[in-house]
Amino acid sequence: MDTGKHELPQLFQQLGLGGDAATIDAFLAKHRLEHGMEVADAPFWSAAQADFLRQALESDAEWAEAVDELATLLSQ
């Protein structure tokens, strides 16, 4: 059972994107959610990434808070 803290860097690593600040900043600069779009429905995710994000939110998993933070950042 994974009881570690799941923050944005760990979420990016889980998604296979790298969790360092430069990688996260570059991703956020390049990608945005359209108004009203759910984070898991964004066209820039692979099917596996989208499934992970969707499951994290639907099951209110330990990852949900980090996914919510990501959605907020992508909506700014």
N, C-alpha and C positions, 0 to 999 in steps of 0.2 A: 504494500500500500504506500503510495507516494504522499507524504505529508509535508513536503517542502513548500516553501512560499513560491507562489507563481506570480511573477511580476512581468512587466513588458519585455525585458531582455530574455527571460526564460520562455515566454510565449513565442518570440521571434525564433529562438532556437528550436522550439517544438515544431514550428512551421517550416523549419529548414532554411531560414533566412539569415542566420547569424545574429547574435545578440549584442554586439558592441554598439556603442552610441553612434558612431559614424554610419553604420549600416542602417540603424533604425531611423536616423535623421534623413538619410538619402531616400529610404523607402517612403517616409512620410512626405517628403518634398515632391516625390514623383506620383504618388497615388492619392486620390480623393474619392470619397463616397458621394454619389449624386444625392440630392435632397430626397429624404424618405427611404433611401436604400438601406437594407439590412447589411451588416458587415459581411456576413457569409455569402451574400448574393453578388458581391462585387466581382466584376469580370476579370480582375487580375489574380484571383486565387486559382490554384489547380483544384481539381475535383476533391482530392484528399484533404487539402487545406480547408476548403469550404466545408467539407463534412466535419472536420475536427471543430471548426469554429461553431458550426450549427449545433453539434452535439454538446459542446461546452456550455452553450447558452440554454439549450432546451432542458438539459439535465441539471442546470444550476451547479455545474461541476466546480471544482476548485479553480478551474481556469476562467470561470465566468467574469470575475472582476477584472482580470487582465484583458479579456476580450472586450469588455465594456469600455475600458480605458482606450484600447486601440480604436474602437468605433468612434469614440469622442474625438480622438486626435485626427482621424481620417475625415471627420465631418467639419473640421475647423477651416 
